[in-house]
């Protein structure tokens, strides 16, 4: 039997990882009770094991709790309602082909779950604004990178976000990674007094899931291997 360095069967570890990946989802409805500081620190400690280019570990994280989350939520929602997006990292130029199809599938599932009909622009705008209210989460994590590291720093931060979300899932904490928060980088930079050399990559809202919230009732699909893998073999 193949075993890991820890002496566990290799299949057991892969099944554990598979279980976490299958349970993790983007939560869009949270209960108000906060996550304890020891649990948050455990999530962050696990995420620190994320691999990075040349071991640069470019991410820095700001975590809000309590009244500071409420102040951030209120200010960001008001700012987003009155200002056009201005992210530090440019948004995708376009979603085309299968990428647009996947994006639409997710959007249609979300809108259907909360009772927004296709073509209801007013309703979809109201739902989109929930991003800036953190979907009611008691905590937000803001992820930044050193601007000198460019795309590689952002890629490393993306890996950190993925590990953070899996670590949270392992501890019963729900998450949603949000590029929407970074779309208003000027507000975030001023709110947290960030220096200009820190690029705002994204935010993560997190807390305990409200399982009764309709927006938490759907799951997105994943592409099959033939759609994403090319085998180069002799």
Secondary structure, DSSP 8 states (H G I E B T S, - for coil): --B-TTSSBHHHHHHHHHHHHHH--B---B-SS---HHHHHHHHHHHTT---GGG----EEEEE-HHHHHHHHHHHHHHHHHS----SS---S---THHHHHHHHHHHHHHHHTT--TT-HHHHHHHHHGGGGGGG-SEEEEEEEEGGGHHHHHHHHHHHHHHHHHHHHHTT-EEEEEHHHHTTHHHHHHHTT--TTEEEEEEEEEE-B-TTSGGGS-------HHHH------
